[in-house]
Amino acid sequence: MARQIPVIGILGGIGAGKSTVAAEFAALGCLVIDGDAIGHELRESPGVKKALRAEWGDGIFDASGSVSRKALAAKVFTDPAALVRLNKILAPRIRRRFRRLIEQGRATANLPAIVLDAAVLLEARWDDLCTHFIFVRADDRQRQARVAARGWSAGQWRDRENSQICLDIKAARCDYTVDNSSSIPIVREQIRRIFRKITNASDRR
């Protein structure tokens, strides 16, 4: 029987630093499941490409035949109905991949915890896969500066943020909070404290 080790969901606003927190858990020996990377991989699968082309045509593909993330984002993050259609295509496939990776992780000896880093964890109703939740907090100014460094405009940031569940609801769903508004050493110490609490509680079960 697979071990019931913790599955930690990471929640927070866009640009809060969820991936930074996930990377710190990885350094502690946890398995990190990267929802964005899985979504990107699945978007390039033949079945998904066919479904995306049927919805939005050839305009969302680049010259090489790959899905253009920028073109697809322009279609779905300004149109709630289009985002629902995209999620119907991708979310079930991503969930199946998450479940498989979690099962594999639970069968791995000495793995302390699994971390699920997925931007739309609540929106896609993947939260039932998790046993604990961490909210990553940073103020709007910092978050906007971080996404600007990736090449996002303020409008793109707002459109993405408005397409997700509000931060107050996400924060209320969480068992722990990491303040990611200061230095990495301070963030790291917060994560280590949370890691010890979660894994120690799991060991006592």
C-alpha positions as CSV (number, residue, x, y, z in Angstrom):
1,M,0.0,0.0,0.0
2,A,1.3,3.5,-0.9
3,R,2.4,5.7,2.0
4,Q,0.0,8.6,2.8
5,I,2.7,11.2,2.7
6,P,1.7,14.9,2.6
7,V,0.7,16.6,-0.6
8,I,1.2,20.3,-0.2
9,G,-0.6,22.7,-2.5
10,I,0.9,26.1,-3.2
11,L,-1.5,29.0,-3.5
12,G,-1.0,32.7,-4.1
13,G,-1.3,35.6,-6.5
14,I,0.5,35.9,-9.8
15,G,4.1,37.0,-9.2
16,A,3.9,36.1,-5.5
17,G,6.8,33.6,-5.9
18,K,5.0,30.2,-5.7
19,S,7.7,28.6,-7.8
20,T,10.4,30.0,-5.5
21,V,8.7,28.4,-2.5
22,A,8.3,25.1,-4.4
23,A,12.0,25.2,-5.3
24,E,12.9,25.5,-1.6
25,F,10.8,22.5,-0.8
26,A,12.6,20.6,-3.6
27,A,15.9,21.5,-1.9
28,L,14.5,19.8,1.3
29,G,14.0,16.5,-0.7
30,C,10.4,16.9,-1.7
31,L,9.0,15.9,-5.1
32,V,7.7,19.1,-6.8
33,I,5.0,18.7,-9.5
34,D,5.1,21.7,-11.8
35,G,1.6,22.3,-13.2
36,D,2.8,24.9,-15.7
37,A,5.4,22.6,-17.2
38,I,2.9,19.7,-17.4
39,G,0.3,22.0,-19.0
40,H,2.9,23.2,-21.6
41,E,3.8,19.6,-22.4
42,L,0.2,18.5,-22.8
43,R,-0.6,21.5,-25.1
44,E,1.9,20.1,-27.5
45,S,0.2,16.6,-27.6
46,P,-1.6,15.7,-30.8
47,G,-5.0,15.3,-29.1
48,V,-4.8,18.7,-27.4
49,K,-3.6,20.5,-30.5
50,K,-6.5,19.1,-32.5
51,A,-9.0,20.3,-29.8
52,L,-7.3,23.8,-29.6
53,R,-7.3,24.2,-33.4
54,A,-11.0,23.2,-33.5
55,E,-11.8,26.0,-30.9
56,W,-9.5,28.8,-32.1
57,G,-8.1,28.0,-35.5
58,D,-4.6,28.2,-36.9
59,G,-4.0,31.6,-35.4
60,I,-2.8,30.2,-32.1
61,F,0.0,28.2,-33.6
62,D,3.4,29.5,-34.5
63,A,5.4,28.9,-37.7
64,S,6.8,25.6,-36.3
65,G,3.3,24.3,-35.6
66,S,3.7,24.7,-31.8
67,V,1.0,26.3,-29.7
68,S,1.8,30.0,-29.2
69,R,1.3,30.6,-25.4
70,K,1.1,34.4,-26.1
71,A,-1.6,34.0,-28.8
72,L,-3.6,31.5,-26.8
73,A,-3.4,33.7,-23.7
74,A,-4.7,36.7,-25.7
75,K,-7.8,34.6,-26.6
76,V,-8.6,33.2,-23.2
77,F,-7.6,35.7,-20.5
78,T,-9.9,38.4,-21.8
79,D,-12.8,36.1,-22.4
80,P,-14.2,34.1,-19.5
81,A,-16.1,31.7,-21.8
82,A,-13.0,31.0,-23.8
83,L,-11.1,30.2,-20.6
84,V,-13.8,27.8,-19.6
85,R,-13.4,26.0,-22.9
86,L,-9.7,25.8,-22.5
87,N,-10.0,24.4,-19.1
88,K,-12.4,21.7,-20.3
89,I,-9.7,20.6,-22.7
90,L,-6.7,20.7,-20.4
91,A,-7.8,20.3,-16.8
92,P,-8.9,16.6,-16.9
93,R,-5.6,15.7,-18.7
94,I,-3.5,17.6,-16.2
95,R,-5.4,16.0,-13.3
96,R,-4.7,12.5,-14.6
97,R,-1.0,13.4,-14.8
98,F,-1.0,14.8,-11.3
99,R,-2.7,11.7,-9.9
100,R,-0.2,9.4,-11.5
101,L,2.8,11.5,-10.3
102,I,1.4,11.6,-6.7
103,E,0.9,7.8,-6.7
104,Q,4.5,7.4,-7.9
105,G,5.7,9.7,-5.3
106,R,3.9,7.9,-2.5
107,A,5.6,4.7,-3.6
108,T,9.0,6.3,-3.4
109,A,11.0,5.4,-0.3
110,N,12.0,8.2,2.1
111,L,10.2,10.9,0.1
112,P,9.1,13.4,2.9
113,A,6.4,15.2,0.9
114,I,5.0,16.1,-2.5
115,V,4.4,19.7,-3.5
116,L,1.8,20.6,-6.1
117,D,2.7,24.0,-7.8
118,A,-0.3,24.8,-10.0
119,A,-1.5,28.4,-10.6
120,V,-5.2,27.3,-10.9
121,L,-5.2,24.7,-8.2
122,L,-8.5,25.9,-6.8
123,E,-10.1,27.1,-10.0
124,A,-9.6,23.7,-11.6
125,R,-10.7,21.9,-8.5
126,W,-7.5,20.0,-8.1
127,D,-7.4,20.9,-4.4
128,D,-8.8,17.5,-3.3
129,L,-5.5,16.0,-4.3
130,C,-3.8,17.9,-1.5
131,T,-3.5,17.4,2.3
132,H,-2.1,20.8,3.2
133,F,-2.0,24.3,1.6
134,I,0.5,27.1,1.8
135,F,-0.4,30.7,0.8
136,V,2.5,32.7,-0.6
137,R,2.1,36.4,0.1
138,A,3.7,39.4,-1.5
139,D,2.3,42.9,-2.1
140,D,0.9,44.1,-5.4
141,R,3.9,46.3,-6.2
142,Q,6.4,43.5,-5.8
143,R,4.2,41.0,-7.7
144,Q,3.7,43.4,-10.6
145,A,7.5,44.2,-10.7
146,R,8.3,40.4,-10.9
147,V,5.9,39.7,-13.8
148,A,7.1,42.9,-15.6
149,A,10.6,41.3,-15.5
150,R,9.1,38.4,-17.4
151,G,7.8,40.8,-20.1
152,W,4.2,41.1,-18.9
153,S,2.4,44.4,-19.1
154,A,0.3,45.7,-16.2
155,G,-2.8,44.9,-18.3
156,Q,-1.8,41.3,-18.9
157,W,-1.1,40.9,-15.2
158,R,-4.5,42.2,-14.2
159,D,-6.3,40.1,-16.8
160,R,-4.6,36.9,-15.5
161,E,-5.3,37.9,-11.9
162,N,-9.0,38.7,-12.6
163,S,-9.4,35.2,-14.2
164,Q,-8.5,33.5,-10.9
165,I,-10.2,33.2,-7.5
166,C,-9.6,36.2,-5.3
167,L,-6.6,36.1,-3.0
168,D,-8.7,36.4,0.2
169,I,-10.4,33.1,-0.6
170,K,-7.1,31.5,-1.4
171,A,-5.5,32.7,1.8
172,A,-8.5,31.5,3.9
173,R,-8.1,28.0,2.3
174,C,-4.5,27.6,3.5
175,D,-3.0,26.1,6.6
176,Y,0.2,28.1,6.5
177,T,1.5,31.4,5.0
178,V,4.9,32.3,3.6
179,D,5.7,36.0,3.4
180,N,7.8,36.3,0.2
181,S,8.4,40.0,0.4
182,S,11.9,39.9,1.9
183,S,15.1,38.0,1.4
184,I,15.5,34.4,0.3
185,P,17.1,33.4,3.7
186,I,14.1,34.7,5.5
187,V,11.7,32.9,3.1
188,R,13.8,29.7,3.4
189,E,13.6,29.7,7.2
190,Q,9.8,30.1,7.0
191,I,9.6,27.1,4.7
192,R,11.8,25.0,6.9
193,R,9.5,25.6,9.9
194,I,6.4,24.7,7.9
195,F,8.2,21.7,6.4
196,R,9.0,20.4,9.9
197,K,5.5,20.9,11.2
198,I,3.9,19.1,8.2
199,T,6.3,16.2,8.1
200,N,6.4,15.7,11.9
201,A,2.6,15.6,12.0
202,S,2.6,13.1,9.2
203,D,5.2,10.9,11.0
204,R,2.9,10.8,14.1
205,R,-0.1,9.3,12.2
